Amino acid sequence: MAESVKGKSRAILEKLKAQESKPLIKLESYSGFTPERREQRKQVAEQKVEAKSIYQSKVETILNKMADREYKMKNGSDYFTHYWDYKKLEKDFLASIQEMEKYDDKQLPPSLKSKIEAKKISIGKNQELEKRKNAPPKGTFNPDNLDR
């Protein structure tokens, strides 16, 4: 019994020693890691840096948080907590959009503009659906509708 364990451990150690002697693949051998490619990536990264206004960065962070909450609502177990957090983020988003339109005159990037418009439309649809859900059923008595 002791010899079989000794033989197994010796075989394992020999395998490990053989793996050490194998040459490692250099990263430069891959086409994506050539020095020219690295230089191009640096140039692109430097070009992408642009000044953002405070309002723009605020709206982007709120949009990212909303996307995170949507994901958690769809895949998480605590739906209602995330739902109320999402509703609060919707209010914050609408307030920050109004504030941005009021004070910020800079042109927004087209990608952010499209995200903002899409989110505004979806929030508008959600608010309209909630109004319909909270409205009294048709044919019920409503004293506010009486002509006096």
C-alpha positions as CSV (number, residue, x, y, z in Angstrom):
1,M,0.0,0.0,0.0
2,A,2.8,2.4,0.9
3,E,4.6,1.7,-2.4
4,S,1.5,2.4,-4.5
5,V,1.0,5.8,-2.8
6,K,4.7,6.5,-3.2
7,G,4.5,5.6,-6.9
8,K,1.5,7.7,-7.5
9,S,3.0,10.8,-5.9
10,R,6.2,10.2,-7.8
11,A,4.3,10.1,-11.1
12,I,2.4,13.3,-10.2
13,L,5.7,15.0,-9.3
14,E,7.3,13.9,-12.6
15,K,4.3,15.3,-14.6
16,L,4.6,18.6,-12.8
17,K,8.4,18.8,-13.5
18,A,7.7,18.1,-17.2
19,Q,5.2,20.9,-17.3
20,E,7.8,23.3,-15.8
21,S,10.3,22.6,-18.6
22,K,7.7,23.4,-21.4
23,P,8.3,26.8,-22.9
24,L,5.7,29.5,-22.2
25,I,3.9,31.2,-25.0
26,K,4.9,34.9,-25.3
27,L,2.1,37.4,-25.5
28,E,3.9,39.1,-28.4
29,S,3.2,36.0,-30.5
30,Y,-0.5,36.9,-30.5
31,S,-1.5,39.4,-33.2
32,G,-3.4,41.7,-30.7
33,F,-0.3,42.3,-28.6
34,T,2.1,43.7,-31.2
35,P,3.9,46.9,-30.4
36,E,2.2,48.7,-33.3
37,R,-1.2,47.6,-31.9
38,R,-0.3,48.8,-28.4
39,E,0.6,52.2,-29.8
40,Q,-2.7,52.4,-31.7
41,R,-4.6,51.5,-28.6
42,K,-2.8,54.3,-26.6
43,Q,-3.6,56.8,-29.3
44,V,-7.3,55.8,-29.4
45,A,-7.5,56.0,-25.6
46,E,-6.0,59.5,-25.6
47,Q,-8.5,60.6,-28.3
48,K,-11.5,59.4,-26.4
49,V,-10.8,61.5,-23.4
50,E,-13.2,64.5,-23.6
51,A,-14.5,67.0,-21.1
52,K,-17.9,66.2,-19.7
53,S,-20.2,68.6,-17.8
54,I,-21.3,67.8,-14.3
55,Y,-24.8,67.3,-15.5
56,Q,-23.8,64.9,-18.3
57,S,-21.8,62.7,-15.9
58,K,-24.7,62.8,-13.4
59,V,-27.2,61.6,-16.0
60,E,-24.8,58.9,-17.2
61,T,-24.4,57.6,-13.6
62,I,-28.2,57.6,-13.1
63,L,-28.7,55.7,-16.4
64,N,-26.1,53.1,-15.3
65,K,-27.8,52.7,-11.9
66,M,-31.2,52.3,-13.6
67,A,-29.8,49.6,-15.9
68,D,-28.3,47.8,-12.9
69,R,-31.7,48.0,-11.1
70,E,-33.5,46.7,-14.1
71,Y,-31.2,43.7,-14.3
72,K,-31.6,43.0,-10.6
73,M,-35.4,43.3,-10.9
74,K,-35.4,40.8,-13.7
75,N,-32.9,38.3,-12.2
76,G,-33.1,39.0,-8.4
77,S,-35.3,37.6,-5.7
78,D,-36.1,40.9,-4.0
79,Y,-38.2,42.5,-6.7
80,F,-40.1,45.1,-4.7
81,T,-37.0,46.6,-3.1
82,H,-35.4,47.1,-6.4
83,Y,-38.7,48.4,-7.9
84,W,-38.9,51.2,-5.4
85,D,-35.2,52.0,-5.9
86,Y,-35.8,52.1,-9.6
87,K,-38.8,54.5,-9.2
88,K,-36.6,56.8,-7.1
89,L,-34.0,56.7,-9.8
90,E,-36.6,57.6,-12.4
91,K,-37.5,60.7,-10.4
92,D,-33.8,61.6,-10.0
93,F,-33.3,61.1,-13.7
94,L,-36.2,63.4,-14.7
95,A,-35.0,66.0,-12.2
96,S,-31.4,65.9,-13.5
97,I,-32.6,66.1,-17.1
98,Q,-34.6,69.2,-16.3
99,E,-31.6,70.7,-14.5
100,M,-29.3,69.8,-17.4
101,E,-31.6,71.4,-20.0
102,K,-31.9,74.5,-17.8
103,Y,-28.2,75.2,-17.2
104,D,-26.1,73.2,-19.7
105,D,-25.9,74.5,-23.2
106,K,-23.3,72.1,-24.5
107,Q,-24.0,69.6,-27.2
108,L,-24.5,66.1,-25.9
109,P,-23.0,63.1,-27.7
110,P,-25.5,61.4,-30.0
111,S,-25.3,58.1,-28.1
112,L,-26.2,59.8,-24.8
113,K,-29.0,61.8,-26.5
114,S,-30.5,58.6,-27.8
115,K,-30.3,56.9,-24.4
116,I,-31.9,59.8,-22.7
117,E,-34.8,60.0,-25.3
118,A,-35.4,56.3,-25.0
119,K,-35.4,56.4,-21.2
120,K,-37.8,59.4,-21.3
121,I,-40.2,57.5,-23.6
122,S,-40.1,54.4,-21.4
123,I,-40.7,56.4,-18.2
124,G,-43.6,58.2,-19.9
125,K,-45.2,54.9,-20.9
126,N,-44.7,53.5,-17.4
127,Q,-46.3,56.6,-15.8
128,E,-49.2,56.4,-18.2
129,L,-49.8,52.7,-17.4
130,E,-49.7,53.4,-13.7
131,K,-52.3,56.2,-14.1
132,R,-54.6,53.7,-15.9
133,K,-54.1,51.1,-13.2
134,N,-54.9,53.6,-10.5
135,A,-58.0,55.1,-12.3
136,P,-61.4,54.0,-11.1
137,P,-63.1,51.5,-13.4
138,K,-65.4,52.8,-16.0
139,G,-69.0,53.2,-15.0
140,T,-68.3,53.8,-11.4
141,F,-69.7,56.9,-9.6
142,N,-67.3,59.7,-9.4
143,P,-68.6,62.9,-7.7
144,D,-65.9,65.0,-9.4
145,N,-67.5,64.4,-12.8
146,L,-70.9,65.8,-11.9
147,D,-72.0,69.0,-13.6
148,R,-73.3,71.4,-11.0
